[in-house]
Amino acid sequence: MPKLIRLYIINAAIGFGLAAVFVGMLLWFNIANLWHLISTSDKGWQALLILWVANGIVFAGVQFAIAVMRMKDDDDDEPRGGLRQHVLRHEPARIPVRIDDRKANPFTDKR
């Protein structure tokens, strides 16, 4: 199995395990009266499953993102200096204008 797929599966399993702990704590501390709502409803197991899966997706994504960001790349240790590029200077273009043209302004000329 490729390393990246193995990394994803392991971190997804860790994320779903953390989600199970999180949902268990939500029920144990009876946050928003969830324990009562789930235990007294005939569809409570579906609500519990949806709550666990939804939180599992989030926790697995965060866990995988943390694992990817913690990967070290050994090529970044030495300075390379980069490429030297010329910087363009933005100078206004010079356009010659005759004096007669300045006097005949179409916006202010009332003929």
Secondary structure as UniProt FT lines:
FT   HELIX           3..28
FT   TURN            29..30
FT   HELIX           31..33
FT   HELIX           34..40
FT   TURN            42..43
FT   HELIX           44..69
FT   HELIX           74..76
FT   HELIX           99..103
FT   TURN            106..108
//
